[in-house]
Amino acid sequence: MVLPAASPRARPFHSLMFLFHFIARFFCFLAVLAAGLSAVKAEESSQSEEPAVRVGPDIALYGEGKFVYENNCIVCHGAMGDGRGEMAASLGIKPRSFKTGTFKYRSTPWGKLPTTEDLMHTVHNGITGTAMGMFTNLNDEQLRSVVEYIKFFSRKWRKAENYAPPIELPKQPVWLVDDAARASHATKGKSTFQAVCAACHGPEGDGKGLSAAGLKDEWGEPAVPADLRQPHLRSGDEPTDIFRVLMTGLNGTPMVSFAEAFNEAQMWDLVAYVITLRRDFSAVAK
């Protein structure tokens, strides 16, 4: 059977409908293509970016952390984590209040919270010259749980802007292990020390600078500058520990970060000078 030919009036209408269908399919194709490209880009981005830092304490470890805290920490740091435990009044250097969310010893930039590993390190190794002893009796699981528990005392741990990754420290210079080369760098470091550090730490590095007596920390307690001649420092004994403190500062104290004030070479010269102070003092003491 032969169909009748379309009338001349119907032909423009069919052509217009064909054009509309073509345009609609073309835009659908573009939408699918854009979605596919976005998915590929998102996947590549997720693979290249580092995993996000967890914000807030881990509620799953609250119970075990509370148990460890009450059996090891409460006598100094208090039930409320305010540093007012039963023994606090008798201690010359007061226990840390966890309610402020301020921690001195960190691997993170000035003003930021420490990492979980920073806190575990402090609990495990203690702090030289204070009542904060070494808790080597705690295993890794217990250390992690008690660290998560103390995070519940401050709201700072619930805000992403308070977190930062650890500062990447440069490699220790090779000249640091050579006595003659180190002595040369220590001479440069001494000049910087006398100009910048002596006001607090003293010209001899004994912590008796002209400004020392009036220094206070964030908690209103005397902020006694470190005697840098001692064999053990609270932040650690290695050259990289001294360098790290120059980079990070000690939150809550007058010891600020010098990351913007000194370049890397100047910091290592200062490290060399502190090592010289310690060794000279140790030699005299013997």
HUUR-V618372 format. One record per run of one state. SS is the DSSP state (~ for helix, > for strand, _ for the rest). FROM is the first residue (numbers start at 1). TO is the last residue. Records with the same first field share a line. If there is no record, write none. Layout:
SS->FROM-TO ; FROM-TO
//
This chain:
_->1-7 ; 49-58 ; 73-73 ; 78-87 ; 91-115 ; 126-139 ; 152-154 ; 159-159 ; 163-173 ; 178-178 ; 202-211 ; 215-215 ; 217-221 ; 223-238 ; 249-263 ; 286-286
~->8-48 ; 59-72 ; 74-77 ; 88-90 ; 116-125 ; 140-151 ; 155-158 ; 160-162 ; 174-177 ; 179-201 ; 212-214 ; 239-248 ; 264-285
>->216-216 ; 222-222
//
